[in-house]
Amino acid sequence: MHRVSRALQMATASRAAAEDGQDSMKKLALAPLTFLPLSGNTSYLASVVASAVGFLEGYSAADLETDVDLVRDLSGKLVAHTQLKFSAAEQKQLSKSESPYTGVYDKHIADPEKPSYSTFFEKGKKYDGTNVRFFKQREAVIGKNVGNSVDPRKYLKKGDGIRCIAPAEHVEKTYRKPPVDNSSPFREGAPSGDGEDLSTGMLYDTDGNPISHGGGSLGAGRSGEEGNGGHGSGDYRADCRGGDSFSLDATKDFVASNIVEMSNMVPKRRKVQAPLPTSRKSFGEPPTYLSRVRKEIADEKAFVRSLEEAKVQRQQEAYAKYVYLLPWEEHEKLMQDLRRRNDECISELRKMPFSKDTPGMLKRKADLEKTVADIEIALKKLDRDALFIYKDDPVNGQWSKEAALKEAQRYAAHPH
């Protein structure tokens, strides 16, 4: 019984320490209860202890496997050897149901998926592979990869000048010969220094005399033969197109040439042109559609004017019911009645005695004075040329008042 009470004390202490953690529960659940003396209800007490331990651990007594072996000790008494056994699955479930700080850890991070990009360049590096930023290229080369073709030592530096000079290329300049000067028969040589005469038909000696070619005569160009014995074109023209030689005595009959040119000319064909807009008969006259457009505009204006007149007439009909001008006869009669009433009230006030000031007389005097003041205000309003009356009812009071003001302004704008 001492051991049973000790076990119960341990269970109670473990239950009291449940708020601090479940290490004590685990120790109590895993610790075997051995050598309980079987006296009276000892086996019942053993089951109670097991149930208490199971309750502390969150399990019932049926979930725990118990083996009770009845043996005899040295004194000959029966003792029960009770040991709690747990299977591997129950041990794992027990460890999971407890606090996570039990020292038993499971693998809670799943294996990372294989990346869909190349990781060959990251071979041998220690990364967990969960973030793609570890596998991105950290440096790059902008531009074409020139390799070793560019030597930085050959770069130009400030103040060093030019190191590589391109060889000069030989370029021959082409000169043009100047135009032939026909003002002088002598040629002292071209500017290029060749000394030859540019004319092919006639050469001159040192004395200035012309030298003929071949068997031709001096004037062969004029007779139809060239200086070299050939046949020329005949007449020499003044523009140097008739022969090869040049002559200062060359003449041309411009009158005859103009006659020939004019006789051979072909008249220009007449172009078919569209008639000018100004050549038509109706040019400068007003078009016929203008009269039609003017008539349409006049009709539209008349229609708009009729609509406005109808609107004004409807307004006047509505105003006649709620707003109207007070006739002059009625105006005069109203003023006469007010003046007569005013005289009556004043005469009554004058007849009232001053010695008696009873409440009735004071009230009567106040009423008469108020009536006289109201009559004076009304006479001041009526002392005008025209009066417009409007009906001040809750429905039409606002617009009828505005209509009366408009009518008064319109009446004042036109002298009467």
KAJO-V495195 format. One line per field, one symbol per residue. phi: phi as a letter, one per 20 degrees, with the letter a starting at -180 (. if undefined). burial: + if it has 24 or more other ideal C-beta (glycine too) atoms within 12 Angstrom, else -. A space follows every 50 residues. Layout:
phi: ???
burial: ???
This chain:
phi: .fffffffffffffffeffeqdfffffffeffedlefecmefffffffff ffffffencefffdedcddecdefenefcdedcedcfffffffffffeff edndddfddffffffedfdffefneecemecfffdefecbdeofeemefd dffeffcfneneeddfffdedeeeddffffeefcfeceofgfnemeeffe ebccefenefdedmefefdffeeodefenedeeofeefemdebeedbfef cbeffffffffffefdfffeeedfffffeffefnefffffffffffffff fffffffffffffffffffffdcbefffffffffffffffffffffffff effefdcegffffffffffffffffffffffffcfbcddceedfedffff fffffffffffffdfc
burial: --++--++-++--+-------+-+++-+++-++-++++---+--+++-++ ++++-++-+---++-+-+----------++-+-+-+-------++--+-- -------------------------------------------------- ------------------------------------+---------+-+- +++------+-----+---+++--+++----+---+------+++++--- -------------------------------------------------- ------------------+--++-++--------+--+---+--+----- --------------+--+---+--+------+---+++++---------+ --++--+---------
